[in-house]
Amino acid sequence: MGLEYLYSIGLDVNDVESLKANTDDNTYSDLTLFEPLVSLNIKYMKDFGIKNYTDVLIKYPGIFLRDSESFQNIFSKFDKEDLIQKVAKNPAVFKKMVEFVDNN
Amino acid sequence: MEKFEFEDERSFELFGGFVGRTKDLFSNLIDDIRANIKDYESRIEDTTKEIADNESSREKCEHEIVKMESKIDSIKETIENVENTYKKIADAYSSTSKGETKELYSEIIDGAKANCEKDVEKNRSEIARLNSDIEAIKNNISEFTKIIDDLNRDLENYNLELFKYNKALEYMIRTSEKANADLDEIQDRKEVVKKPEVRSAKRLESKRTTRSRETLLDVPTPKERKRPNVMETIETETFQTPVSKEPEQKKETLENSLKQIYDLTGYSPKKEEPTLETIEPPKPEPVKEPEKKIYTDNLEGLFSAPVDNKATEVTPFLDTDFSNWENILNAPTENKTEDKKNEETVNQLLVPYGTSFTKLRSLVNSEIVHKDGSKEHFDIKAEDIMKAVSDIDGNDLKAMKTVGPEITLLRKIKKMKEGIK
C-alpha cells in the first residue's frame, strides 16, 4: 500500500517522493501503518484552512503521527487567521507551534 | 509519596520528585514566558528601527522626484525660449529680405531652425529620461510603503503578543505562588503517607512469593525490573493490599495511581465509562453516594482532589475480574470465548487511556511497508495490547502526554513486534 493514499489527499508524485526522501525508515513505515490516523490529521489541517499543508507534511511528517485529539489541540491554542497566515509564510512555524504546545 | 524501597531492593517512585518537578515546571514556564517577552521586545525595537529606515528612504525618494520635476519644468522653459528665439530670428529676417540678401537671410533662418530643433530634441529626450527615472522612483516609493505597512502590521502583532505574554506572566506568577503553597502543603504530608505505603509493599512481596511462579514465566520477574509499570502499580496499590486494614489509605493510594495515569495520559474519566464506582459489583444494600470526580485537568482541582474517607468501601472488581490479570495475560487463547474474554480484559485495561481495542485496531493498516519496498503483515491481538500496557514505562507516559495514548500504544506494539522478528 505504501503512501499511495496521500494522492487522494492532495499530494502528487513529486510530493510523495520528497516526503520519502525526507523520512527515515521508521517514520516511513509508521506513515504506512497508521494510514487512518495520518489521513484524519491531514484532512483536519486541510479543512482548517492551511493551504500549504503538503509542505508541512513533506517537511515534518512526524507531526502527523499523533492522536487526532492531540493534533487538533495544537490548532486550538492559536488564533486561526494568524496561524494560517504564519504557516503560509513559513511551514516551520507550525513545527514551532507544536513544540510550544508540547512543552507547555 | 516519593520513593518506595522494598526488602528485595526493588524500588519505585509513584510521585517521584512530584513536588520538585512541578515547582520546576512552573519556574521553567515563567522563564520561557520571560524569554518570549524579551524576544518580542527586541523584535519590536528592530521593527521600529526598520520602519524608521524605510520611511527615511521613502522621504529621500520623494525629494528626488520633486527635484526631477523641477528640472523638467526648467527644461520645458528652455525649449520654449529656444523656440521663441528662433521665431524672432525668422520674423526679423524674413520681413526685410530682398534680392540677394534673401538667400543669406534664408541660410541664417535655416541654421537657427536647425539649432533650435537640435536643442529642442536634446531637451525633450532629457525630459523623457527624467520622467522614466521618476516612474522608477515612484515604484520604489510604493515598495517602501508596502514594506512599511507590513512592518507596521508586524509591529502591531508583536505588541499584541507582548501584551498577551505580559498578561500570561502575571497570571503564571500568581498561579505559581498559589501552587507552590499547595505543593509545600503536600510535601509536609509526605512522611505521613509514606510509612503505610512501605508496609503495603512488603505485604505485596510476601504474597507474591506464595503465588504460582508459572504464571509469571512469560512476563519479566520483579527483580528484572527496577521500576514497576502502571499495571504493577495498580496491582500493588489495590489488588494485593489487604483492605481490612487501613482501608482509607488503600483507597487513597488507588485514586492516586489512577490520578497519575489520568494526569500523564491527559485522559479524564467520563460518566459512562467504568470507574471505581461502576466496576464494583452491587452490594446487598448499596448506599448511593454522589459521584466524585477523581481527577480534573485543573491543577488547583488536582491539589484539592476529593479524598474518599469511607473506610467500609472495598474494591472487589480487582479480586473478581482484574486480580487475575497475569494469568489472563499468559493463558493461551484456545477458543473464541477466550478471545472475547481477552478483548473485554483489554478494554478494561485501556479505560484509563481513553481508548478501546476496536478503536486501536481501526487506526492501523493490515501491513507495514518499508522504505526499501518490503512489506510485512501487521495484526493487533488482545495479547499484544496486554503486553504493551504491562510494559508501559515513564517514557511512554511522557509520550502519551504529548502525542496521545493511542499512537503511543500502537507504536509500542509495532516496536515489540519488530523486536520479536
Interface residues (C-beta under 8 A of the other chain):
Chain A: M1 G2 L3 K20 T23 D24 D25 Y28 S29 D30 T32 L33 F34 E35 P36 L37 L65 R66 D67 S68 E69 S70 D82 D102 N103 N104
Chain B: L29 D32 N157 G266 S362 L363 V364 N365 E367 I368 V369 H370 K371 D372 G373 F378 T402 V403 G404 P405 E406 I407 L410 R411 K414
